[in-house]
Amino acid sequence: MSKKELNNYTKFFQTKPNPEFFGVALLRDQLLKDILNEDIHDILYWAGKNLALKFPVATDALPEFFQQAQFGSLALITNSESKHVFTLTGSEVQTRLKLDKDADFMLETGFIAQTIQQNSGFETEAEYKIKRKETVEITVISDISRQILDPTTTNNIELNPA
């Protein structure tokens, strides 16, 4: 490493993030990327779905849950029975994208897909795209011809006030 090349620690704190976010960024964008290598996208997507099973929330509670989990600020942009489009922004997203233009958001994407599937009952999948340098767009598609569970059986958790 040359003297002019900054280490990851210095780069992180030069982005002026919330210092409490350091541990999350360290695990998400350094350790997991090294451990999972080319499988990172698939594994994090399914990990997000698994987390949604363990922490079931109502679809309209997703933005609050995302804030509490330090995933970023989630906003629902468009909504229909079969398609939802969200944007994910905020300091956490900005920090991650400044440090790594290819930061992975499959954990969040999987979490949203599973949450909507649990609340709608329809088979649901999602994908994300990085839009601009500070926004992630997550598109969720439900196959309304394939009801795979009874949404009334989902026992959503009550979120604590932030």
N, C-alpha and C positions, 0 to 999 in steps of 0.2 A: 504494500500500500504506500503510495507516495505521500509526501507531507501535505500536498494540496487536496488529496482525496479524503473526504470526511468519513469517519466511521458511522455506523448506523445509529448509535446512541446520540451522537452530536447532531446528525441529520434530523432525528426525531424531535429533539428539543429545539432545534432551530425553526421548526414549523409552528412553534408556540401553541402546542396542544394543551388540553387539560392534562396535568401531570398524572391524574388518577387513571388515565387511559393508557399509560405506558405499558402496564402488564398485559392488557388485552392485545395491544399492537405487537408486543414482543412475542406472545404465543401465536397469534393469528398469522402474522405476516413474516415471521422469521422461523420459528420452530416448526410449525405445521408445514410450511412450504418445503423445508428441508426434509422432513420425515416422509411426507406424502408424495413428493415429487410430481410426476405426471398424473397421478391418481387424485390429486387434491380436489379437483372440481367435483368429481363423482362422490367422493367420500364426504366432502363438506355438504353437498346437497342432501345426501341421505342422513347425515348428522343433524342437519337443520330440521328435516322431517321428524326425526326421532325426538329432538328437543320439543317440537310442537306437540308430540304425543304426551310428553312428560309435563309440559306446561301449556295445557289447552286454554286458549283465550278466545273470546268473541272476536270476530273479524274487526268490528269497530274499535276494539281495545288494542289492536296491533300497534298503532302509533305510540301509545303510552308504554306498552311492553318494550318496544324498540328503544325508547329513551332510557328506560330503566336498565336494559341489558347493554347499554352503550353501543348499540348497533348504528345509531344515527336517528335523524328525523324522518319519519315515514309519513307520506301523504298520499291519499287515494286521489288519483287524477281522473280516471274514468271507471265506470262501473256498469256492468250489465249482468244478466244471469250467467253468461258463459265466459265473460272476460273482465278482468280487473287490471288496471295499470296503476302502479305506484311509482313515486319517486322517493329515493333515499338520498338525503343530503345531510348537512351538518358538519360540525368540526371533526367528528370521528371519520367521516367519509373523506373530507378534505385532507386530513392528516394522512390517512392510509394511501390516498391517491397521489399525494405529493411525494411520499416516500417510495411508492411502487406504482407506476402507471398501469401495471397489470394486476393490481390487488384483486383478490378473489372475493366475490360476494355471494357465493353459492350457499353458504350457511344460512344467510338471511333469506335467500330465494327459496330454499327448501322449507324453511320455517313458515313462510307466507303460504306456499303451496299447500302444505299439510293443514295449516289452520283453516284455510278456505275449504279444503276438502272435508274436514271434520264438521264445519259449520253448515256446509251445503249438502253434504252427502254424495256429491258427484265426484267422479275421478278427476283429479286436478294435477296439472304440472305447471311449471313456471320456468322462465329464463330471464336473464338480466343483460343489459347493455350499459356500458359507461357512456353517458351523454355529457358533453362538455367536459371540463376537467374536475367538476365538483358534484356531479349528479349521476346517480345510478338509477336507471329505469328498469323496473321489474314488471314483466307482463305475465299474467296468470290466466291460464285457459282451463276451463272446466268442460268436460264432455257431458252435457246434460242428458245425453241418451244412456249414460252409464251410471246409474245410482248404485253405489257400492256399500253404503252404510246408511243407517237411520240417524240423521243429525240430532234428533231429540235425545239420543243416548250420550252425546258429548256433555261432559260435566266440566264446563269452563271454570277456571279459577277466578277469584276476585283479586284484582290487583290492588296493592297497597298504594295509597296516594304518594306521589313522588315528593 
